[in-house]
Amino acid sequence: MDELSFPFSVYRDIVRGHDLHFGYWDETTLSLEDAQNKLSELMLARIQGESLSVLDVGCGFGSFASLVATRGHRVTALAPEPGMIRYAQEHFAHPNIRFLCGSFEEKHPSWWMPESYDLIVFFESSQYFPSLQELFKACWNLLRPRGRILLCDEMIYDEATAGNTAVKPRRAYTISLAEAGFKIRHSQVIGDRVAPTCSAVIDRLHTQPPRDGLQSLIEGWRTQKHMHESGAWGYEILEAEKDDYRITACPPEEDPIVVDLFLKIFSASRSLEHWRWKYRECPFGRDAVAVGRDSEGAPVSNFSGYFVPVEDTQTPRSAIVLQVGDTMTHPGVRHVGFGKTSLLVRNALYFFARYCENQVPFVYGFNTGNIQKMGTLFLGYRPVYPVDEYTASTEAITQALSGRLRYACRPI
């Protein structure tokens, strides 16, 4: 067998099975290998359908590709290291599997064929791609209509810890999948069940004889353990489906199109000057405008917010917050999706991920019953009672004349 490079050679020595990934730990878990099997079973349970064409990107030693193939699916499994592919071929050869040595970025014609796969799997490999946007755009091209991405990986919740690691922020997945034309069908947060893997790996590393790089590997796992136990990092399973609609930021040059959409939907005039003053020229912040696009790229939905300063009249605290301003969906696409996969909800989730990091968006106003129900069910809305009101003092009105209007909130 070709020699494995570090650290895979170490992992091969400490794992008694054939897996290189984290494990899922519950009350019945007996060992690291048992936990790894349980995580594989969780991923397998998400694969629906018969005789699917599957691309396994970063297949490791080939164990998961083998599980998929033995269920009747046709698998193309990629890994960049010759030693891994040789190991996979020796241990998991199957008529339904092609083990190929190469990187995803190479786009080799032996496997790179547009619209030729039903499912693309990233089993803890998505974090190693420098750009999730480019990765998921490539996946969109490779997948057949309604094809899916299935991935599991560590994810960052506290972006202050994002330096010096390949692990990506959770919101980067929401943004990149939406921009590439995917709708998230399933998300499962399992960080607390996966975190014990760190201690198990550290214990086994301590049983290894001294070798170059071993101590730094142990320190790296200690850091990961701390990140998971502190809640700064987590672990999720995501499943996303190829769609005809994308959610993106709206550039200023498309403002006339969005204003015209507003007129068509609400039969009410909204001047371009007013729109730009509200979203592009606000002195407190600007450009928080997200749109949903159809297959031709035309905007068909919108979720926008403008920045306002809010003062707490009971304390000396103040902050700049995003006030959700305009939301709309063209009647012709309101049938697209349902609940969390509807265009409006997808537009909102993209908006929150892209523009609301480290803050709580302020959805002020008397929402209709359906809108508030939708927000509570799918967007994390939390109604605040008693209802507050905006008040403008004489001083505030004077400031408004100089372009510095400030809002104050008080309970009523």
N, C-alpha and C positions, 0 to 999 in steps of 0.2 A: 504494500500500500504506500502511496506517496506520503511523504512526511507532512504532518499537519503543522501549521504555523502557530505561534503563540498568540493568544491564550487558548486556542482551540485544543492544542495538545494537552494542556492542563485539564480542561473540562472533560476531555475524553477519559482521562485517568481517574477523575473523581466521581463521574456519573456511572452507575452500574447498568444503565439502560442505553438508549441511543438518542436521547433528547438533549438539546442545547438551550432549552427555554425555561422560563419560570414554571412554577407549579401552582395548583389551586389547592389550598389547605382547608379542610373542614374537620369536624370532630372525629371522623373515621380515618383520616389520613395516617398512614403508617410510616411513610418514608418520602424522601425527595422524589424518588422515581414514581411512587404512587401519586404524589401531587402533580407531577408532570403529566402522567396519564390522564388525570382528571381534567386538567386544562385542555389537553388534546380532545377529550370527549366533549367538552363545552364548545369548542370550535367546530367539531364534526357535526354537532347537533344543529348548527346554523346552515349546513349545506343541504338544501332541498332540491329535489328533482332527480331525474334519472339520466345516466349516460352523459354527464356534463363534460365539456371541454374545460379543463382547469389549468391555470398557470400558477405554479408555486414559486414565488420569487424569494430567494434566500432560503433554500430548502434545508440547510444544515446537513445533518447526516442522513436525511431522507425518510425518517420515521413517519412524519405526518403525511407526506406524499404517498407512502405505502398504505396508510389507513384509508386515504381517499380512494386510491386505486382499487383496493380490495372490495370497495362498495360499488364497483361498476363504473367509475368515472375514468376518463382518459386524462392523464396528468403529464404536463411538461414541467419538470422541476429544474430550477436554475440555482447554481451556487458559483461564486467567483473563484473558489479555491480548488485546485485539482485533487488535493487530498480528500476533501469532503465528498466530491463526486465519486472518486474511486471507492471510498468507504460505503457510500450509498449503493453503488452498483453491486458491491460484494455482498451486502447484507439485505438489500431490499429490491433486487431485480424482479420485475413483474412485467408481463406483456402489455399492461396498461400504462406503464411509466416510461418516459424518456428523461433520463438524467443528463443534463447538459452543463458543461463548464463554461461560464461566461457571465458577464454583468448585464443587468437590465439596460443600462445606458448604451451598450454596444448595438442594440437593435439588430441582432444577427438574423438574416433571412430564414434560418432554420426554424425559428420560432416566432419571429416578429411578423405577424400577419394581421392586418386590420380586420376588426369584427370577426375574429375567429375563436374567441373564448367566451364561455358563459360565466366564468368565475375567475378572479385573480386573488390569490391568497398572499398576505404578508404576515407571517408568524414571527413577530418581533423583529422584522426587517425594515419596516417603513422608516424608523428613526434614523437609519444610516444614509438616507437620501438627503442631499443638501437642500433640495427644494421640493416640498410637498406639492406645490402648485404644478410644477413640471411633471412630477411623478403621476399625479392623478389625471392630468391632461393626456398623458401617454396611455394610461389605463382606459380612458374614455374611447380612444381610437382603437384599442385592441379588443374591447368588449362588443359583443353583439347587442342588439336592442334589449333593454331591460337586464343586461348582464350586471353582475355585482362584484364589488370589492368586499372581501372579508379580511379583517385585520385584528390583531391584538398587540398591545405594546404598552410600555411605560409611557406616562404622559405627565407633563409639568402643569401644576395648578398655581404655584407661586412663581411668577416669571422672574423674580429676583434671583432665583436659583438656576437660571437657564444658561449661565456661562460655563464653558469648558465641559460640555456634555453633548452627545448626539441626540439625547432625548428632546422631543419637541413639545411645545405648549399645547394643551388640549384644544384651545381655541383655534390654533393653526389648522387643525384637522377640519373643524367646522367651516372655516373660511375657505380653505383650499378645495375641499370636496364640493362646496356650493359653487365656487367659481369655475370648476372644471365640468359642472353639469351633472352632479350626483345629488340624490336625496338620501339622507340617513334614515334607514328603515329600522335599525336596531342599535341600541347602545346599552352596554352593561358595565357598570362600575364595580370592579372586583378587587380594588387595591388592598383592602384589609385582608382578603383571602390569599393574596399573592405575596404580600410582604414577608411572611415567614421564610420564603425561599432564600432571602438574603442571609439569615442566620445559618440556615442549613448549608449553604455554599461556603460561608466563612469557616464553619466547623470543619468541613472536609478539606478546605485549602490548608488548614493548619496541620493536617496529617501528611502533607506532601513533603518530600525531601527538599532542601534548599535548591533553588535554581534562579537564574536571572529573571527578574521581573515579577517573581512570586509575591514579594512583600508589597509592591505597588498594586498588584492585583487585589490583595487582601484589603489594602486601604481603600481602593475604589469601591469594593463591596460594602465596606463599613460606611462610606459616604452614602451609597444607595440606601442602605438600611436606615440611616438617619433621615434621609429625604422622605422615605415611605412612612416611617413612624411619626414624623412631624406633620404629615399631611401635605408637604410641599409637592410631592410627587404621588402619582397614583398609577392605576393600571386599568385599561378598558378594552372591551371587545366592541368593535364597530362593524356594522354591515351597511353598505351604501349601494344604491341602485342607479344605474345609468338612466339619465332622463333627458327630455327635450328642452328643459328649462334650466337656466343658470341664474345665480344670484351674484351680482357684482356691485362694486362701488360705481356711482354715477359721476362721470366727469362733467365739469361745468358746461362744456359745449353741447351736452344733451339736455340742458335745462329746458329749452323751448319744447322739446318732445314731451317731457314730464308734465310741464304746465298745460300743454294741450291735452294730455291724458286726463288730467284733473278736470278740465272743462268737459270732456266727453263723459266722464263717469258721474260727475255731480251736477252737470248743467249749471255750473256757477263759474263766474269769471275769476281768474287769479292772474294778476299781471306778472310778467317776467321780472319786472323791477322789484315787486314785492317778494317774489320767490328768492331772488338773488340777495336782497337785503337780509332776508331771514336765514338763509342757509350758506351763503357764500361771503357775505361781508360783515357778519356779526363780529363785534370787537372781542367777544369772550371766547370764540372758537368757531370753527367753520368746517364745511365739507362732510358732514355726517349724513350722507344720502346714499341709500342702497336701493337698487332696482332689480326686479326679476325680468329676465329676458326670454323670449321665445326662441325657437330654433333658427329664426332669421336674425336674431340679435336685437329685436325691437323691444323696448321696455313695455311690460304689461302689468307690473305691480311696483309698489313703492313703499318704503318705510324710512322716514326721515326724522331727524331731531335737530333742534337748535340749542345753543348753549346759553344758559341764563345763570346769573349769580343769585343764590338763595341765602337769606339770612334767617337765623333762628332768633326770634324776638325775645326768647326766654334766657338765652345765653349769648355771649359775644361771638359765637361761631358763625362762619359763613363758608360757602363753597360754590364752585362752578359746577353745575350739573347739566346733563343732557335732558332737555324736555322733548319728549316725543311729540312731534308736530303733525305731520301728514302721513296717513297710511291709506293705501287704496289698492284695489285689484280690479282689473278690467273684467266686466261681466262675462266676457267670452271665455275666460280661463278660471272662473271661480269653481268650476267642477274638477279642476286639476288637483289630485291628491285629496286627502281627507284627514282632518285633525292635524297631527304634527307634520304630515307631509303636504299639507295645503301650501299654496304659494305664499299666502300672507304670513303663516307661521314660519316658513322657511326664510322669508324675507326678514322677519323680526329676529330670528335666531342668528342670522348672518350679521344683522345690524348690531346686536348686543355683543357678539364675539369680536367684531372688527372695531367698534367705536367705544365700547363701554368697559374696557379693562380697568380694574381697580376703582370702579364707581358703580353706583346703583342708578340706572336711568329713572327719570321722574316722569311717570305717565299721569299727568295732572288732568283732571276734567271728569265730567260725569259720563263715563262710558255706558253704552247700551248694555243690556243684560247679556246679549250674545258675545259681545266683544270682551266683556269682563270675564265671562265663563271661559272663553277661548284662552285668554291670557292666564287665568288661574290654572287651567288644565295643562297647558303646553308651554307656557313661557315663564313660569315662575312668578307671576304677578302675586303680590300680597296686598290686598286692599288695606288702607290705613284709615282707621276711625278714631276720633270723629273727623269728619271732612274738614280739610283746611281750605282757606281761601287766600287769594292774592290780594294784597292791599297796597296801595300806592300813597305814600305820604306827600304832603306839599313839597317837601324837600326832594323826594324821589321824582315827582313830576318835573320839578325844576331841572334835575339832573337829566331827565329824559330829553329835555329840549336840547341838551348838549350831547345827546347820544349815549348817555350813561345810565339808562333806566335800571334800577335794581328792584327785585321783587322781595317782599317779606311775607313770611307765612305765620299765621297765628291760628290756634284752634278756635272753633265757633261751636 
